[in-house]
């Protein structure tokens, strides 16, 4: 089963809840993409949500996060070691 992430924005930080119960907070989009990649989240498994008291993530931030996560996926895709 894929790890999915629900991303919200609160007080200048991205707040992420993973479906396995983990919770991430990060203020930098690139660092968030790195954290999500390490957690096993794929770009297609990221959802954006609004919660009361939170601010909605802009379309530009959504695109930037998915692009950064895809970059991580592609960067590491060719690094597997053949036996």
C-alpha positions in Angstrom: 0.0 0.0 0.0 1.3 3.4 -1.0 2.0 6.0 1.7 -0.2 9.1 1.1 0.2 12.6 2.5 -2.4 15.3 3.2 -0.7 18.7 3.2 -2.0 21.9 4.8 -0.4 25.3 5.6 -0.4 26.9 9.0 1.6 29.8 10.3 4.2 29.7 7.5 4.7 26.0 7.8 3.6 23.0 5.7 1.9 20.6 8.0 1.6 17.0 6.7 -0.3 14.0 8.0 0.7 10.6 6.5 -1.7 7.8 6.3 0.6 5.7 8.5 0.1 8.1 11.4 3.4 10.1 11.0 3.3 13.9 11.1 5.7 16.2 9.3 6.2 20.0 9.6 8.5 22.0 7.3 8.7 25.6 6.3 10.8 25.0 3.1 9.1 23.4 0.1 12.3 21.6 -1.1 13.0 20.2 2.3 9.4 19.1 2.5 9.8 17.2 -0.8 12.9 15.5 0.5 11.1 14.5 3.7 8.1 13.2 1.8 10.4 11.2 -0.6 12.2 9.6 2.4 8.8 8.8 3.9 7.9 6.9 0.8 5.4 9.3 -0.6 5.1 9.6 -4.4 4.1 12.8 -6.2 0.8 11.2 -7.2 -0.1 10.4 -3.6 -0.1 14.0 -2.2 -3.4 15.7 -1.4 -3.9 19.2 -0.3 -6.5 20.2 2.2 -7.8 23.1 4.1 -8.7 23.0 7.7 -10.3 25.7 9.9 -7.7 28.1 11.0 -5.3 27.1 8.3 -4.5 28.8 5.0 -5.0 27.0 1.7 -1.8 26.1 -0.2 -1.6 28.2 -3.4 -1.7 26.5 -6.8 1.9 27.6 -7.4 3.0 25.9 -4.1 1.1 22.7 -5.1 2.8 22.6 -8.5 6.3 23.4 -7.0 5.9 20.6 -4.4 4.9 18.0 -6.9 7.7 19.0 -9.2 10.2 18.8 -6.4 8.9 15.4 -5.4 9.0 14.1 -9.0 12.6 15.4 -9.2 13.5 13.4 -6.1 11.9 10.3 -7.7 13.7 10.7 -11.0 17.0 11.5 -9.3 16.9 8.3 -7.3 15.3 6.1 -9.9 18.6 5.4 -11.7 20.6 4.8 -8.6 19.5 1.2 -7.9 22.4 -1.3 -7.8 22.2 -4.3 -10.2 23.0 -7.6 -8.6 
